[in-house]
Amino acid sequence: MKRIILAALVATPLAAFALGPDKDFKDCSMKGSRTAKKTDLMTQATVKEDAAKKAAQDSVGGGSIVKGGIEVESGCLVYSYHVKDTAGKGQTEVFVDAGDGKILKKEHESAMRAAAEKPVDKTKELAGKTKEATTGKPSTNQAMTNEKK
């Protein structure tokens, strides 16, 4: 059973990648780079985070935001928020254009799918923290090693 779940977790992102660019993002107003730091993406966005959160919640009729933030999806600069359904039947991922605040896409996710995404989300979170921490300066360990030489 664990092997099936693991295979599904690995196959899902690969299947999404194989489908090519998402047609829902063809009309986005801002492009972004996947390699840019979140702080840089935030300065590029003309829509502020609070306004994007409100737009996401309003688009699904309320609910609470479980997770999300600014990111680059299919080359577009967007805010992506997972809004928990008020009825408790899963959540909806809402993509808000970071340039004009329009809703680009909404995807309903069942509670099972949301649970299956948790390991992927944790990996993305760790990768994001690593990217933000990388500034081109030597790490503390490297600096101490250089001082000893």
Secondary structure, 3 states (H helix, E strand, C coil): CHHHHHHHHHHHHHHHHHCCCCHHHCCCCCECCCCCCHHHHHHHCCCCHHHHHHHHHHHCCCCEEEEEEEEEECCEEEEEEEEECCCCCCEEEEEEECCCCCEEEEEEECHHHHHHHHHHHHHHHHHHHHHHHCCCCCCHHHHHHHHHC
